[in-house]
Amino acid sequence: MSDKADDTKVEALSSLISPLEEVPEEKFRRVVTMLEGIRHKPEIKAALEGMRARIVQVRPPRTMTVQRILYMPVEDALVNSPDTDGRGYVSRLLMSLAWEYLAQSAASGVLEGWQRRIAAVSGTEPDDEVLLQDEIWRWASEQLKEAVDKAMTDRGDRKALLGESPELLAEMQQAIRLIDVGPQIRAVKRLMPMKPVRTLAREDRAPLRHMILDLQPPNADRIYGILLAVMFRLAVPAEFLDDIPGILSGLPNAVKAELLSRLTVFVMGDMDRRATTAVQAAAGDLNLRAKKAENLVAALTAGEKTILTGDRDTRKQLMSVRNTAENLVNAIVQEAGESVQDGILAGSAAPVAVLKRAEDSVSALGQCGSFADKIGLEGAVKNTIDGVRGEMRRRAASALESMATDVQTGLNPTARSDEVFWTVRMLELAGNADEAENIRLAAMKLLFPIQ
């Protein structure tokens, strides 16, 4: 088929992506299931990639393939850009290269045979499906390990494995670590809910410990892969470091020290990613920025508590993260304070956009107030929120007084009701729900007096 014809197909499929985003969930699931059956075609693969965001949200049943089984142990580790610092993540580019290498190097008929077996057992014979997954992971791990060994010393082998991305060799090794313990990672996923999990349940620690002790061979690489699978699912991975000594009890001290060191590197990398994400959050969305800052402070607080800071570079990295968190919160407080003041000056008759911005700002301040004490900024947040509360009280008192006067003189008191209910809304967002309710009830008595 000509390039022009291929381009036309891709354009036609691309034009369908946007409308498909709007269809009901059930229909969307059916369309994705149909496309999954022919995903080997480049244009179909491109279309599915364009729908990735909603596929993740809706989670339609996915057609099981050899490639999808290969990805299973790595799913929680996947990121969009290469993990050049070796922090434990695996990029989608790397997994694509791994699959391409395996597909090209597989003996004739191997993949087709597996695919037929998958179709025969998928959803009907769980035990057979598990055995098939284990078989595929074992094969993939052996093939990729051999390829990496060759790529270490031979440029041609490195190009055959990684194409134009030779810098991803360390990342390929990380993918192999996870695939190598695919059966154990499958068990971890059954043990824990979907991420983000607030903490590892106490009753889940013993099964995890036994899983590690039963490993054959029980080397540090394989244990590291299992522990990473847990961390990938946790909301704050740094908190898991507290559980590590108990989970690893019974292992040699040298192995425990090595694993703790490697997991600390992962935790620090997680903090750096959170810091980058928080800094890059949309400038106009104060609540999003406050949420990102909260996530960063949670990771920082746990890290400062659990990470041994004898290493100078680790101390510097923690200090850098703390400085980023402080700067973020200070910027949010300053910007939110200015937006609230603009809204207060404009009053309840201001344009909707101004009022919404003021409300979002108060909400963001309240969110920052819930964690600012952890980085020593509770005073700055409290002063700004107290200023908003004080101004709202004054405005509410003035509006209620005017409404009472209108009632006494026989005038309609609704003229100032918008002002009152706006202050009620702002006080609720500022955390003064009881005070806001008292003001609301006072206004209602004036608007609807008992006959």
C-alpha positions as CSV (number, residue, x, y, z in Angstrom):
1,M,0.0,0.0,0.0
2,S,1.3,3.5,-0.8
3,D,2.4,6.0,1.8
4,K,-0.3,8.3,0.7
5,A,-3.0,5.7,1.4
6,D,-1.5,5.0,4.8
7,D,-1.5,8.7,5.6
8,T,-5.2,8.9,4.6
9,K,-6.0,6.0,6.9
10,V,-4.2,7.6,9.8
11,E,-5.9,11.0,9.2
12,A,-9.3,9.3,9.1
13,L,-8.7,7.4,12.3
14,S,-7.3,10.5,14.0
15,S,-10.5,12.4,13.0
16,L,-12.5,9.8,14.9
17,I,-10.7,10.1,18.2
18,S,-12.3,13.4,19.3
19,P,-15.9,12.2,18.7
20,L,-15.1,8.9,20.4
21,E,-14.1,10.8,23.5
22,E,-17.7,12.0,23.8
23,V,-19.6,8.7,23.4
24,P,-21.1,6.8,26.4
25,E,-18.7,4.6,28.3
26,E,-20.3,1.3,27.3
27,K,-20.0,2.2,23.6
28,F,-16.5,3.4,24.1
29,R,-15.5,0.1,25.7
30,R,-16.9,-1.8,22.8
31,V,-15.0,0.3,20.3
32,V,-11.7,-0.1,22.2
33,T,-12.2,-3.8,22.4
34,M,-12.8,-4.1,18.7
35,L,-9.7,-2.0,17.9
36,E,-7.6,-4.0,20.4
37,G,-8.2,-7.0,18.2
38,I,-6.3,-5.4,15.3
39,R,-3.9,-3.3,17.2
40,H,-0.9,-4.8,15.3
41,K,-1.7,-2.4,12.5
42,P,0.2,0.9,12.9
43,E,-2.7,3.1,12.2
44,I,-4.8,1.3,14.8
45,K,-2.0,1.5,17.3
46,A,-1.8,5.3,16.7
47,A,-5.5,5.7,17.2
48,L,-5.4,3.7,20.5
49,E,-2.5,5.9,21.7
50,G,-4.6,9.0,21.0
51,M,-7.4,7.6,23.2
52,R,-5.1,6.5,26.0
53,A,-6.3,9.1,28.5
54,R,-9.9,8.0,28.4
55,I,-8.9,4.3,28.2
56,V,-7.1,4.7,31.5
57,Q,-10.2,6.5,33.0
58,V,-12.9,4.0,31.6
59,R,-10.7,0.9,31.8
60,P,-12.5,-1.2,29.2
61,P,-11.8,-4.9,29.1
62,R,-8.6,-5.3,27.1
63,T,-8.0,-8.0,24.6
64,M,-5.2,-10.2,26.0
65,T,-2.1,-10.5,23.8
66,V,1.5,-11.7,24.3
67,Q,2.6,-8.0,24.3
68,R,0.1,-7.0,27.0
69,I,1.2,-9.9,29.2
70,L,4.8,-8.7,28.7
71,Y,3.8,-5.3,30.0
72,M,1.9,-6.5,33.0
73,P,4.8,-6.5,35.6
74,V,5.9,-3.1,34.3
75,E,2.5,-1.3,34.1
76,D,2.8,0.7,37.4
77,A,6.4,1.7,36.6
78,L,5.6,3.2,33.2
79,V,6.3,6.9,32.5
80,N,6.2,8.9,29.4
81,S,9.9,10.0,29.3
82,P,13.0,8.0,29.7
83,D,14.2,7.5,33.3
84,T,17.8,8.7,32.6
85,D,18.6,8.9,36.4
86,G,18.0,5.2,37.0
87,R,15.3,5.8,39.7
88,G,13.3,2.7,39.0
89,Y,10.8,3.8,36.3
90,V,10.5,2.4,32.8
91,S,9.5,4.5,29.8
92,R,6.9,3.5,27.2
93,L,9.6,4.0,24.6
94,L,11.8,1.4,26.3
95,M,9.0,-1.2,26.5
96,S,8.2,-0.6,22.9
97,L,11.8,-1.4,22.0
98,A,11.8,-4.5,24.2
99,W,8.7,-5.8,22.5
100,E,10.1,-5.1,19.0
101,Y,13.3,-6.9,19.8
102,L,11.4,-9.9,21.2
103,A,9.0,-10.0,18.3
104,Q,11.9,-10.0,15.8
105,S,14.1,-12.5,17.6
106,A,11.3,-15.0,18.5
107,A,11.5,-18.3,16.6
108,S,9.0,-18.8,13.8
109,G,5.5,-19.5,15.1
110,V,6.3,-19.0,18.8
111,L,4.3,-15.8,19.3
112,E,1.4,-17.1,17.1
113,G,1.3,-20.2,19.2
114,W,1.2,-18.3,22.4
115,Q,-1.6,-16.1,21.0
116,R,-3.7,-19.1,20.2
117,R,-3.2,-20.5,23.6
118,I,-4.1,-17.1,25.2
119,A,-7.3,-17.0,23.1
120,A,-8.2,-20.5,24.3
121,V,-7.8,-20.0,28.0
122,S,-8.4,-16.2,28.5
123,G,-11.2,-15.7,31.0
124,T,-12.1,-19.4,31.2
125,E,-9.2,-21.2,32.8
126,P,-7.5,-18.9,35.4
127,D,-4.8,-21.4,36.4
128,D,-3.8,-22.1,32.8
129,E,-3.7,-18.3,32.1
130,V,-1.4,-17.8,35.1
131,L,0.9,-20.6,33.9
132,L,1.0,-19.0,30.4
133,Q,1.9,-15.6,31.8
134,D,4.7,-17.1,33.8
135,E,6.0,-18.9,30.8
136,I,6.0,-15.7,28.7
137,W,7.7,-13.7,31.4
138,R,10.4,-16.4,31.9
139,W,11.1,-16.5,28.1
140,A,11.1,-12.7,27.8
141,S,13.4,-12.2,30.8
142,E,15.9,-14.8,29.5
143,Q,15.9,-13.3,25.9
144,L,16.4,-9.8,27.2
145,K,19.1,-10.7,29.7
146,E,21.1,-12.4,26.9
147,A,20.6,-9.4,24.7
148,V,21.7,-7.0,27.4
149,D,24.8,-9.0,28.1
150,K,25.8,-8.8,24.4
151,A,24.9,-5.1,24.1
152,M,27.3,-4.3,27.0
153,T,30.3,-5.1,24.8
154,D,29.1,-5.0,21.2
155,R,27.8,-1.8,19.5
156,G,26.0,-3.8,16.8
157,D,24.1,-5.8,19.4
158,R,23.3,-2.7,21.3
159,K,21.8,-1.1,18.2
160,A,19.8,-4.3,17.5
161,L,18.3,-4.1,21.0
162,L,17.9,-0.3,21.5
163,G,17.9,1.2,18.0
164,E,18.8,4.8,18.1
165,S,18.4,5.0,22.0
166,P,21.6,3.3,23.4
167,E,21.3,5.4,26.5
168,L,18.4,3.3,27.6
169,L,20.5,0.2,28.4
170,A,20.2,0.7,32.2
171,E,16.5,1.2,31.8
172,M,16.2,-2.0,29.9
173,Q,17.9,-3.7,32.9
174,Q,15.3,-2.2,35.2
175,A,12.5,-3.6,33.0
176,I,14.1,-7.0,33.1
177,R,14.2,-6.9,36.9
178,L,10.4,-6.4,37.0
179,I,9.6,-8.9,34.3
180,D,11.8,-11.4,36.1
181,V,9.5,-11.3,39.2
182,G,6.3,-11.0,37.1
183,P,4.6,-13.8,39.2
184,Q,5.4,-12.0,42.4
185,I,4.3,-8.6,41.1
186,R,1.0,-10.2,40.0
187,A,0.6,-11.3,43.7
188,V,1.4,-7.8,44.9
189,K,-1.3,-6.4,42.7
190,R,-3.8,-8.8,44.1
191,L,-2.7,-7.9,47.6
192,M,-3.0,-4.1,47.2
193,P,-5.7,-1.9,45.7
194,M,-5.1,0.3,42.7
195,K,-2.8,3.2,43.3
196,P,-2.6,5.5,45.1
197,V,-2.8,3.4,48.3
198,R,-2.4,5.5,51.5
199,T,-0.3,2.8,53.3
200,L,0.5,-0.9,53.2
201,A,-2.0,-2.6,55.4
202,R,-0.5,-4.3,58.5
203,E,-2.1,-7.6,57.5
204,D,-0.4,-7.4,54.1
205,R,3.1,-7.2,55.5
206,A,3.5,-10.9,56.5
207,P,2.5,-12.2,53.0
208,L,4.9,-9.8,51.4
209,R,7.7,-10.9,53.7
210,H,7.0,-14.6,53.0
211,M,6.9,-13.9,49.3
212,I,10.4,-12.4,49.5
213,L,11.8,-15.2,51.7
214,D,10.4,-17.9,49.3
215,L,12.2,-16.3,46.3
216,Q,14.4,-18.7,44.3
217,P,17.1,-17.4,43.8
218,P,16.6,-14.8,46.5
219,N,19.0,-12.1,45.1
220,A,18.8,-8.4,45.8
221,D,17.7,-7.5,42.2
222,R,14.6,-9.7,42.4
223,I,13.7,-8.5,45.9
224,Y,14.2,-4.9,44.8
225,G,11.7,-5.6,41.9
226,I,9.0,-6.8,44.3
227,L,9.5,-3.9,46.8
228,L,9.3,-1.4,43.9
229,A,6.0,-2.9,42.8
230,V,4.7,-2.1,46.3
231,M,6.1,1.5,46.2
232,F,4.6,2.2,42.8
233,R,1.2,1.7,44.3
234,L,1.7,3.9,47.4
235,A,0.6,7.5,47.6
236,V,3.7,8.4,49.6
237,P,6.4,5.8,48.9
238,A,8.8,7.3,51.5
239,E,6.5,6.1,54.3
240,F,7.2,2.5,53.2
241,L,10.8,2.8,54.2
242,D,9.6,2.4,57.8
243,D,8.3,-1.0,57.0
244,I,11.4,-2.3,55.2
245,P,13.4,-3.6,58.3
246,G,10.5,-5.8,59.4
247,I,9.7,-7.1,55.9
248,L,13.3,-8.0,55.2
249,S,14.0,-9.6,58.6
250,G,15.8,-12.9,58.1
251,L,17.8,-11.7,55.2
252,P,21.6,-11.0,55.5
253,N,22.4,-7.5,56.8
254,A,24.4,-6.7,53.6
255,V,21.3,-7.4,51.4
256,K,19.1,-5.3,53.6
257,A,21.5,-2.4,53.5
258,E,21.8,-2.6,49.7
259,L,18.0,-2.7,49.3
260,L,17.4,0.2,51.6
261,S,20.0,2.2,49.7
262,R,18.4,1.5,46.4
263,L,14.9,2.2,47.6
264,T,16.1,5.5,49.1
265,V,17.3,6.4,45.6
266,F,13.8,5.6,44.3
267,V,12.2,7.7,47.0
268,M,14.4,10.7,46.3
269,G,13.6,10.3,42.6
270,D,9.9,10.3,43.5
271,M,10.3,13.5,45.4
272,D,12.1,15.1,42.5
273,R,9.3,14.1,40.2
274,R,6.7,15.6,42.5
275,A,8.7,18.8,42.8
276,T,9.0,19.1,39.0
277,T,5.2,18.3,38.5
278,A,4.3,20.9,41.2
279,V,6.4,23.6,39.6
280,Q,5.0,22.8,36.2
281,A,1.3,22.8,37.3
282,A,-1.0,25.1,35.4
283,A,-0.3,28.7,36.6
284,G,-4.0,29.6,36.6
285,D,-5.3,26.7,38.6
286,L,-4.5,27.5,42.3
287,N,-6.3,24.4,43.6
288,L,-4.3,22.1,41.4
289,R,-1.1,23.8,42.5
290,A,-2.1,23.5,46.1
291,K,-2.8,19.8,45.7
292,K,0.6,19.2,44.0
293,A,2.3,21.2,46.8
294,E,0.4,19.0,49.3
295,N,1.6,15.8,47.6
296,L,5.2,17.2,47.6
297,V,5.1,18.1,51.3
298,A,3.7,14.7,52.2
299,A,6.6,13.0,50.4
300,L,9.1,15.4,51.9
301,T,7.8,14.9,55.5
302,A,8.0,11.2,55.2
303,G,11.4,11.3,53.6
304,E,12.9,13.5,56.3
305,K,11.6,11.1,58.9
306,T,12.6,7.8,57.2
307,I,15.7,8.5,55.1
308,L,19.1,8.3,56.8
309,T,20.8,11.7,56.1
310,G,24.4,10.8,56.8
311,D,25.1,11.2,53.1
312,R,25.9,14.8,52.2
313,D,24.2,14.6,48.7
314,T,21.0,13.2,50.3
315,R,20.9,16.1,52.7
316,K,21.4,18.6,49.9
317,Q,18.7,16.9,47.9
318,L,16.2,17.0,50.8
319,M,17.0,20.6,51.4
320,S,16.4,21.4,47.7
321,V,13.0,19.7,47.8
322,R,12.1,21.6,51.0
323,N,13.1,24.9,49.4
324,T,10.9,24.1,46.3
325,A,7.9,23.3,48.6
326,E,8.4,26.5,50.6
327,N,8.6,28.6,47.4
328,L,5.5,26.9,46.0
329,V,3.4,27.5,49.1
330,N,4.6,31.1,49.4
331,A,3.7,31.8,45.8
332,I,0.3,30.2,46.2
333,V,-0.4,32.2,49.4
334,Q,0.7,35.5,47.8
335,E,-1.3,34.9,44.6
336,A,-4.4,33.7,46.4
337,G,-4.3,36.6,48.8
338,E,-4.2,39.1,46.0
339,S,-7.0,37.3,44.1
340,V,-9.2,37.3,47.2
341,Q,-8.6,41.0,47.8
342,D,-9.6,41.8,44.2
343,G,-12.8,39.8,44.8
344,I,-13.5,41.6,48.1
345,L,-13.0,45.0,46.5
346,A,-15.3,44.1,43.7
347,G,-18.0,42.6,46.0
348,S,-20.8,40.2,45.2
349,A,-21.8,42.1,42.1
350,A,-18.4,41.4,40.4
351,P,-18.3,39.4,37.2
352,V,-18.6,35.6,37.7
353,A,-15.0,35.0,36.7
354,V,-13.7,37.4,39.4
355,L,-15.9,35.7,42.1
356,K,-14.9,32.2,41.0
357,R,-11.2,33.2,41.2
358,A,-11.7,34.6,44.7
359,E,-13.5,31.4,45.8
360,D,-10.8,29.2,44.2
361,S,-8.2,31.3,46.0
362,V,-9.8,30.8,49.4
363,S,-10.2,27.1,48.8
364,A,-6.5,26.9,47.9
365,L,-5.5,28.8,51.0
366,G,-7.6,26.4,53.1
367,Q,-5.8,23.4,51.4
368,C,-2.4,25.0,52.1
369,G,-3.4,25.5,55.7
370,S,-3.8,21.8,56.2
371,F,-0.1,21.1,55.7
372,A,1.7,24.4,55.9
373,D,2.9,23.7,59.5
374,K,5.0,20.9,58.1
375,I,7.3,23.4,56.3
376,G,7.0,26.2,58.8
377,L,4.6,28.4,56.8
378,E,1.4,28.0,59.0
379,G,1.8,31.7,60.1
380,A,1.7,33.1,56.6
381,V,-1.3,31.0,55.6
382,K,-3.2,31.7,58.8
383,N,-2.7,35.4,58.6
384,T,-4.0,35.5,55.0
385,I,-7.1,33.3,55.9
386,D,-7.8,35.3,59.0
387,G,-7.8,38.5,56.9
388,V,-10.4,37.0,54.6
389,R,-12.5,35.8,57.5
390,G,-12.4,39.2,59.2
391,E,-13.4,41.0,56.0
392,M,-16.3,38.6,55.3
393,R,-17.6,39.0,58.9
394,R,-17.6,42.8,58.4
395,R,-19.4,42.6,55.1
396,A,-21.9,40.1,56.4
397,A,-22.7,42.2,59.4
398,S,-23.1,45.3,57.2
399,A,-25.4,43.5,54.8
400,L,-27.5,42.0,57.6
401,E,-27.9,45.4,59.2
402,S,-29.1,46.9,55.9
403,M,-31.5,44.0,55.4
404,A,-32.9,44.5,59.0
405,T,-33.4,48.2,58.3
406,D,-35.2,47.4,55.0
407,V,-37.5,45.0,56.9
408,Q,-38.3,47.6,59.6
409,T,-39.1,50.3,57.0
410,G,-41.2,48.0,54.9
411,L,-38.7,47.7,52.0
412,N,-37.8,44.5,50.2
413,P,-34.7,43.1,52.0
414,T,-33.5,41.0,49.1
415,A,-31.3,43.8,47.7
416,R,-28.4,42.8,50.0
417,S,-29.1,39.1,50.1
418,D,-26.5,38.3,47.3
419,E,-23.9,40.0,49.4
420,V,-24.8,37.9,52.5
421,F,-24.8,34.6,50.7
422,W,-21.5,35.4,49.0
423,T,-19.9,35.9,52.4
424,V,-21.5,32.7,53.6
425,R,-19.9,30.9,50.7
426,M,-16.5,32.5,51.3
427,L,-16.6,31.7,55.1
428,E,-17.4,28.1,54.3
429,L,-14.4,27.8,52.0
430,A,-12.3,29.5,54.7
431,G,-13.2,26.8,57.2
432,N,-15.8,28.7,59.2
433,A,-18.8,26.5,58.5
434,D,-20.6,27.1,61.8
435,E,-20.2,30.9,61.5
436,A,-21.3,30.8,57.9
437,E,-24.5,28.8,58.9
438,N,-25.4,31.3,61.6
439,I,-25.1,34.2,59.1
440,R,-27.2,32.2,56.6
441,L,-30.0,31.5,59.2
442,A,-30.0,35.2,60.2
443,A,-30.5,36.2,56.6
444,M,-33.3,33.6,56.1
445,K,-35.2,35.0,59.1
446,L,-35.1,38.4,57.5
447,L,-36.1,37.2,54.1
448,F,-38.9,34.8,55.3
449,P,-40.1,36.1,58.7
450,I,-42.5,33.9,60.7
451,Q,-46.0,35.2,60.1
